[in-house]
Amino acid sequence: MAETTSPAKLEAPTETPQELIISGKESLENYIQKGSDAGTFDASLPPLEIPIIDFGLLTSPSSSAQELEKLRSALCSWGCFQAINHGVEPAFLNKVREATKQFFALPLAEKKKYYQEDGSFEGYGNDKMQTLLWSHLLYLTVHPEDKRQLKFWPENPEYFRETLDEISKKLEVINQILLKAFARSLNMEENCFLDMFGEQALMLARFNWYPPCPRPDLVLGVFPHSDGSGLTVLLPDKEVGGLQFLKDNQWYSVPVIPEAFVVNIGDQLEIISNGIFKSPVHRVVTNSERERISLAMFYCPNQEKEIGAANWLVNESRPRLYKTVKNYNRLYLEQHKLGKRPIEAALL
């Protein structure tokens, strides 16, 4: 998902990646991308010229039509945009970032209290594919609330749990606004996408930490992927960039707008929209001098509901493109283990 892949179970790390490299206990060779992802990674690529969507204009009767057209263009061409004037105060966004930094700065012994267990993707750890990724993560379920596994929710810093609960409630409102706007942009009844997600829609939080890396030209923080969510809302680092999207076989860097959310379509909404909205491939590059943090919130339809193309988006000129799928997250994990792009397994 935005800035994420689903984590595999690992042995608990004893040192961070950069500590292993500096101490000589780990070879950087294990982090260098192989195969189709190999190459030199350039953090200074052309900026991503995606629209900036203004929530104030999107929800205003006098200006919403123009902003909806802008939104539709972004979702159909790029599959992503930056959202401003979304109603979440800058001071609170800084509080979320500070909680993230403080958690990852804790001694390893403290963080290991929340380490991923066998059979669970939740908790503290890192992604591990055939090639190691230069990042650590904290993965948590935040909605439905009765699905929360609080044993993985950090108690240090002491305001972490309260802050995560508050940001999840704020983003629940933003997700509803977005899904209604997505439907209106296609001239559909505004609740149709929202109803397809259901009352038991799933929201996952992934806190990301990318330490300084000695060879950012060869090592990735997150490998190229599309998200398995319905949509993803990302709170990026306030100063350090690194997120890149792929379009027409060219990588583009996302410019840093400190108070903006980066929003992208996930595979499940591409399926529901019958391919009209695009679930973009993206990655995260590393930085040789500065650490980078971010928080990705993934919003998914109820996993017990079958999802498929909305009937009113299927016609003779645009036949149904995808199978009906139940629990897409399971399919997503299975296909990633095979090294395949998951949404291709859902094609008819």
N, C-alpha and C positions, 0 to 999 in steps of 0.2 A: 504494500500500500504506500500515499505521498510520502516519500522519503522512507520507504520501508520495504522489507521483505519479511516473511514470517520466520521467526527464529527457530533453529533446530536446537536440540538439547546438547549442551557442551559440558565438559569437565569445568568445574569452577576455576576461573583464572586466578593465579597467584600474583600477577603483576599486570599493569596496563600495557598495551602494545608498545608504546614508546619506551617504557622501562625495560621491556624484554630486548628491544633492539639495542638500546644503549648499553645494557649489561652484557650483550653478546650471547644471551640465552636463546634468542630467536633470530632466524634468518629473515631478512627483509624479502628474500626470494619468495617466501610463502605468501606474501601479500601482493605480489605483482600479478596483475591480471593476465590470464592466458586465453587462448582461443579467440572467439569472436569479440570479446571485450578487451582484448589487448590493444596497446597503443600508448601514445603519449597524451596525457590528459591536461588540457589547457583551461585554467580557471578564468582566463581573460578573453573568452569567446565573445562574439557579438551579443549585445543585450537582447533579451527576449521581448519583442515588440508586441506583447499581448495587451489587451485593453485593461484599463483600470476602471473597475465598476464601483460607482458611488452609490452606497445603500440609500442615502438621502434622496437621490434622483430616482432610484429603482422603486422606492415606495411612495413617491409623490405622484398624485394623479396627473399633474400638469407636465411631468417630464418622464414618466415611467415608460411610455411607448418607445421613445428614442433610446433609453437606457436598456430596455428589453431587447431591442434589435442589436445593440452593441454586445449584449450578453450572449445572444444566440450565435452571433458571428464568432465570438471567442470559443464557445463550446463546440461548434461545428468544425472550426479550423484548427485551433490549438488544444482544446479540451481543458483550458486553464485560464485563470485571470487573477489579478490582485484586487482585493476588496478593501475599500476605504470607507470612512464614516459609518462604520458598522455598529457603533454604540458601545463598544468595550473601551473603557478609559485607558489611556496610555500608562497611567500609574499602575493599574492592575496588570497590564501586560508585562510591565517591568517586574512586578512581584512574581509572576509565573516564571519568568526567565531566571530570576534570582533563586527561586526555589529549586529550579532545575540545576543551576550551577552548584548550589550548596550540596545537593544530594550527590552529584558525581564527584565532588571534591572530598567527600567523606573518606576516611580510611577504609581500605578494602575489607577489613574484618566487619565493619559496620554494614557495608553494602551487601556482603555475602549473606546477611540475615534474610535478604529478599531474593536470593538467587533462584533461578528457574528450577523446578522439580521435574522429574521424569513424567512425561505425559501431559505437561502443561507448558504453554508458550508464555504464560504470564511470569512477571518478575524481572529481576536484573540479570543481564548477560550480554551476549552479542550474537550477531548473525554469523553463521559459519557455513560457507559453501565450500567447494573444492579449493577455492582461493580465499584466504582470510580477508576480512574487511576491517578498515581502520576506524572502528567505531564501537561504542558501548551503548546499551539501551536499557530502558525500563518500560516494560509493556504491561498495561493494566486494562481490565474491563471496567468501564464506568457506568454503562447503562445497558440493560435494565439494572436498577440498583440492587435487586436481590441476587444478581449474578456477580457482584463484586467479591473478590477474594481479598479481604482486608489484610490478611497476613502478608501480602506482597506490597501493601501501601506503606511507604516509609513514614516513620514517626519522627524522623530527623531529616531536615529541619522540622520543628514542631508545627509549623503552619502549612506543611506540604499537603496533608490530606484535605484540610479546609479549602486550600487554594485550588486543588484539583477538582473538588466537588463544585466549587463556584464557577470555574472556567467551563466545566462540562454543562452546567445549567445555562450559561450564557450562550454556548455554542449550540445547544439544543434549539434555542430560539432562532439563531442565525441559520441553522440547517433547515428549519421549517420555512423561513423566509426564502431561502434559496430554492428549495424544492418547489414552492409555489411559483416563484419567478421562472424557473426552468419550464414549468408546464405552460405558463402564460406566454413564454417566448415561442412556443410551438402552437399557440392558439388553442390550447386545451383547457379544460376545467381545472382551476388552480390547485385543487386538492388531489388530483389523480395520482401524481407521483408520491405524495405524502401518504395516501391511503395504501399504496403498494408496499411502502416500507413497514407499515403497521405500527401498532402501539408498542410492541415489544422490539422495536428497532434496536440494533446493536451499535454501541459506541465504544470504540477502543482508543486508548491513549498510548502513544509511543513517544517517550522522552529520549532524545538522541544527544550523544556527546561524541564529538570528533576531536581527538587530541591533535596537537601539532604533529605533522608527519615529515620525516626527512626526505622523502621522494614523492611529492604530490603529483609529479608528472607520470608516475608509474602505479600509484596506489589509490584505490577508491575508498570512499566512506560507505557508499551504498552502490551496488552494481545496477546496471540498467534493468528496469522493470516497469510494469504498469501496476496500479493498485488494485487489490481485490475488493475494495470497498464499493459503496454506491457513490459517495463523494468523500473527498478528503479536505480538511481545513488545516493549514499549516501555520503555526506561529514561528517564523524564522528567527535566526539570530539578528540582533538589532544592528550589528556592524559588519559581520563577516559573511560574505556570500559563499556559495558552493553548490546550490541547487541548479541543475541544468535539465532542460527538456529537449527531446529529439523531434525535429520536424523536417521532412523531406531529406532525410539522411544527414542532417546538420544539427550539431548540438548548439543550443543557445543558453546563455547564463541568465538567471533571473536577477534583475537588479534589486538591491536592498531598499525597501521602503519601510522604515522602522515600525510604523504603526499599522501596517497593512497585514491582512491575512492572505496567504497564497492558497487559492482554491483550485482543485482539479477534479475532473470526473474520474470515477473508478470503473472497473470492468462491469460491475453489476448495473450501473446506470447506462452504460453503452448498450448492454443487452436489452434493458427495459425500453430504451429509446430506439431500438431496432437499428443501431449503428449511426443514428443521426448525430448524437453526441460522442465525442472521441475520448477514450481513456488513454492518455498520453504516456509514452515511455519516458522515464526520467532517471537521473542518477545524482549522486553527490560526490563532488571532488573534495580533496583534502587541501590543507594549507600548511606551509612549512613553518610559519611563525606564530600563528594564533589558533587557539582552540575555537570550536564553533558548537553551539547548542541549538536545539530546536524542539518543538513539540508538534507532533502530527496527531490529529484526531480523525479517526476513520468512522464514517457513518454508514451502516449497512442495513439492508432490509432484514426483517425478522427471519432468522435462519430456518424456522419451521415452515415458512411460506415458500411456495414455488414462485419463481420469478421468470418472466419471459417478456417478449416484446408486447408493449401495449397495443391492443387490437386496433385502435384508431390510428396507429402509426404503420400499419401493414396494409398494403393495397397492391394492385397489379403492377404499378410502376416501381414499388418498393416492397418486394416479397419479404417474408420473414427470414431473417439472417441467422438467428440463434435458436438452439433448443431451449425448452423449458428446463430450468435448473432449480434444484432444492439444495440448500446449504452450499452455496458457491464457495465459501471459505474452505471447505474440505477439498473441493476440486482444485482450488488455488494451490493448496499445500501439496497435493499429490502431483500436480503438473510441474511445480517448481522443483520437486525432488528429481524429476525426470529431465530437468533442464529445458523445459518447454514453456512457451508463453501460455498461461492458463486459458485466456479467453478463446484461443484457437480451438481448444477442446470442446467449446460450447457451440461452435459453428455447425450449421446443418450440412 
